[in-house]
Amino acid sequence: MPTDFSRNARTSLDREYAYMAYGMIGGAVPGVVAGFVVAAFVGHAAMWLSVCGGVGIVLGLLTGILLHRRHRSADEAAAHRGSGAAPE
């Protein structure tokens, strides 16, 4: 059975992975820039790029996970409000 990989992410898990990937990229770029700035004054560019880039990736990953959880809980709350369910 052929699989269509061109479709957008549909499941919550696919969207969570997308948030994590965007967060890691968004964290790596400022981390590398910060590594260049530190290395300009201290030296040892490879070390500072690795350290600051790694910290940026981890922070971006955590931020992506937290943003996904926040958006998922907001979507679930909106679904409960719109369904006419009795408040708990």
Secondary structure, 3 states (H helix, E strand, C coil): CCCCCCCCCCCHHHHHHHHHHHHHHHHHHHHHHHHHHHHHHHCCHHHHHHHHHHHHHHHHHHHHHHHHHHHHHHHHHHHHHHCCCCCC
